[in-house]
């Protein structure tokens, strides 16, 4: 039994759009009773009841669209709790396509236009929702204008194109602000891996990187030199450890980001921990056949590496979560 905290208010605008107000403990859906739906479409309750029965009989929707909610209301001097059937958004929309009224007609015009827009453009915009974040949206536009003001290659007409191009960035920043990070990756590590053999391969590959950097005079012999022999193998053993017969880090992405984090923060080498960690990260992803090139650019990898290096150890889970988020863009 679900209890409604505040009775939802539901109405239809002149353009046919359905608006909902209210606050209730429920699934991520909208729920309204027959009286509210009748008011929405400008008909009597019996008409709503008839259409709901037909929708269920025809198999268009099933009983999962119905929920019994407890409504607390005043009746005279008494506070009464009544159990009333409520119908979710799927049912409300289906009824709207069957009702014969002026309000329902306006709703269908709006709904068809919205559906067409979604199919042809791939998205629809709820201006009411957008307005809630209007100030942040304007600030984003102003920030991009500032960045582009002194760049003759970027015209003011291109601002919205920039916003669209970096849409995943705004999404990632929002998730960062809300500390809403993924806990898992997507690619399960199916095959058994000999981490000791993998450690030797990785150390050899880092050795090639080391020689290239020495040639460019960007490193010395101290680069990637283990402080204690076997440090790198221990880190790989850590990311492949099992707990109660299952991998502690169940997905390849989790293993990769922990490899990056542990090399940077545990300092297994005398010098070059950040560069070695960044290299090990992309090497491991490639070794495990994870397509990362469109998600992790060289600039992104640099920023992520430096951010982890400067982070407080207590923020480890945040750093891991953010790294997973970048791999899921």
N, C-alpha and C positions, 0 to 999 in steps of 0.2 A: 504493500500500500504506500502510495506516495502522497506527501503532504505539500500543498502549495503554500509558499511563503506569502506571496502577494498575488491576488487574482490578476491574471493577465488582461490587458486592455487591447482589443484588436479592432482595427478599422481600415477602411479602404479610401484612399485618396481619390480626387477627381480624375486623375489620370489612370485609375484602375489599380495602382500599386497597393499591395497589402502592407500595412504597417503594424508592427507589434510593439507593445510596451509592457514591461513587467519584469518580475524577478522571481524565479522559482527553482526549486531543487528537482532536477530531472535529467534525462539524457539530453544530448545536444539537439533538441528539437523544440518546436512550438506546439503547445497544446491549447485547445479551445473547446468549450462545450457547445451543445446544439444551439443554445440561446445566443451565444456570441457569434456563431457562424451565421445564424439567421439574420442577426443585425448587420453583419458584414455585407451580406448579399441582398438585404432588403426584402426578405420573404418571411413567412411564418415558420414556426418550429416544425409542424407536421411535414412541410415540404422537405426540410433538411433531413428529417428522420427517414422519409421515403427514399431519398437519393442515397443515403448512407446504406440502407438495407440493400438497394439494387447494386451498389458498388461492391459490397461484400458478396452478394449472390453471384454476380457476374465474374467474380474472381479477380477483379481489377486490383483490389487490395485485400489484405487479410486482417485477422484479429490483432496483429501486432500494432496496428494503427490506433488501437483503442486502449485507454488506460483509465483506471479508476483513481481519481484524485480526491483527497479530502479538502473540502473548502470550509474555511472558518468564516462565519458571517454573523452579523447582528440581526436578530429577529425580535423586535420590541426591546425589552430589557435583558433579553437572554443572548448569550453567545453560543451559537449552535454549529456543530461540525457535521457536514453532510457529505456523503460519498456520491460523486457525480461522474458520469462517463465523460471523458475528454478525448478528443481526436487530434492526431498529430498533423503536421503541415501537409503530408501527402494526401490525407483525406480532405483537408480544407481546399486544396487545389483541385482535387478530383470533383468535389461538389461544385466548385466554381464553374467547371466546364459543363455541368448538367443543368444548373439553375437557369430559369427563364425570367430574368429581371434586368432592369436598366443597369444596376450596379454590377451584376454578374457579367453583362455584356462588356462594360468598360474594363472589367477585370480581364476578360478573355482577350480583348484588344491589346491591353498592356502585356499580358503573359505571352502572347504569340510574338509580339515585338521583341520582348526580352529573350525568348528562346531563339528567335532568328538571329539576334545580335550575338548571342553566345555561340551559335553554330558557325556563323560567318566570320566573327572576329576572334573567337576563342576565349572571350571573357565578357563579363557584364560588370557594370559599375553601380553600386548602391551609394548614391550621393549622400544619404543620411549617415551611413557608416563612415564615408570619406570625411564628412564634416567634423566628425569626432576627433580626427587626427589632422584637421585642417592646418593648425599652426605648425605642426611638425612637417607637414607636406610643403608648406610655403618656405619653411626654413631650409628644407632640402633643395628646393628650386633656387633659393638665394645663394646657398653654398656652391651649387654648380655654376651659377652665373659668375660668382666671384672667381672660381677656378678658371672659367673660360674667358673672363673679361679681357685679359691681356694676350689671349691666343687668337691670332687672326684667322686660324683655320677653323675655329668654331663660331658659328653664327648663333644669334639669339634664338632663331627658329629651331635650332637643333637641341635646345634644352630638354624638351620632353623626350626626344629620342635618346638622350643620355640617360634620363631617368629610367626609361624602358630597358636600355642596354644593361644598366646596373641594378635591375630589379632584384636579383638574388642577393646583392649587397645589402639593400634596405631590409630584406627579409632576414638575413643573417644578423644584422645589427639589432633588429627588433628582438630576435631570439636571445641575443647576448644580453640586452637590457633586461629581459624577463627571466634570464638564467634558465631558459628552456632549451637544454641541450639534449641531443640523442645519447642514449646509454650504450647502444650496440651499433655494430656495422651491419652491412647487408650480405657480405660474402662469407659463408661458413667455410672454415678451414677443414676440408674433408679428408685430405690425405695426411698420413703420418709423416712428420718431418723429423729428420735427424738433426737436432739443433746444433750438435757439436760439429757436424760436417758443414752445416750452414754457416756457422761462425768462422770456420776456416776460409770458406768462399768469400764471405763478407770482408774478412781481414785482408785477404789477397786483393780484393777490388779496391778497398780503401788505400792499400799500398800503391796501386796504380794511380789513384787520385793524388796521393802524396808526391809521387815522382813528377806528375804534371805540374803541381803547384810549385815544387822546388825549381823546376825548369823556368817557371815564370817569376821566380824569386818572391813567391807569395807564401812560402812555408820553409821551415828548416827541418833538420833530421828529427827534431823533437815532435813534429806533427804526427798524431795518431800513434805515438809510442805509449804502450800500456804502462801504467804506474805499477801494476801488479799483473803478472802473466795470467791470462785467463779471464780478465775482467769482461771482455766483450762476450766471451762464451757464457759467462754467468748471466749477463743481461738477456741474451737469447734464451737461455734456460729458464729465466724468469717469465718471459712472455709466452713460453710454451708449457709452463707448469700446469698441472692438472689438480683439481680439487674434487674429491669424491668421485673420481673416474671421469670427470668432465674438464675440458679446458677452462682455465680461469678466465681467459680472454677468448671467447668463443668464435669471434669473427676475425678475418684477416685484417680488416681496418683497425680493430681494437689492438691487435698485436703490433701493427705498424706504428700507430700513434704512441703506444707505450714504449716501443723501441726508440722512437724519436725523443720522448720525454726522458727516459732513463739515461740515454747517452749524454744528453745535454746537462741534466741535473746531477747525475752521479759522478761526472768527471772521470771516466775510466782511463782517459789519456792525459799525458803530461801537457799536451797542447792540441788545439784543433778540435775540441769536443763539439762545438756548434756546427762546424762544417762537416765533421764526420757524422754527426747525428742526422743532419739534413740529407747527406748522401745516403746513409743507411736507410732512411725513411723511404726515399723514392726507389732505391735499389730493391728493398724488400717488397714494395708494392708491385714493381715490375716482375720480380721473381715469382710472385704469387698470382700473376696475371690479373691485377686490378687496374682498370682503365682510369688513370688519374690525371692525364695530361691536360684535359679541358677544365679540370677542377683546381688543380694546384699549379699555378704558373710560377716561374722563377721568383717573381716579386712576392707572390703569396707565401712561398716557402721561406723566403728571407724574413718577411714580417713575422711569420709564425715562429720561426726559430728564435728570433730575437725576443719575441714576447714571452716564450717559454723560459728563455735564459734569464730574463729580468723578473720573472714572476716569483711570488712568495710560495714556498712549498705547500702552504695551507690551501692554495688555490689550485692544487694539482687536478682535482676533478673538473674544475672549470676549464683548465687548459686542455685536458683530454677531450672534454665534451665539445669545445670549440673546434678542435682538430677533426673530430668525427663529423661535425657539422659541415666543415669545408669539403670533406670527401663525399658528402651526400648532396651537394648543391645541384 
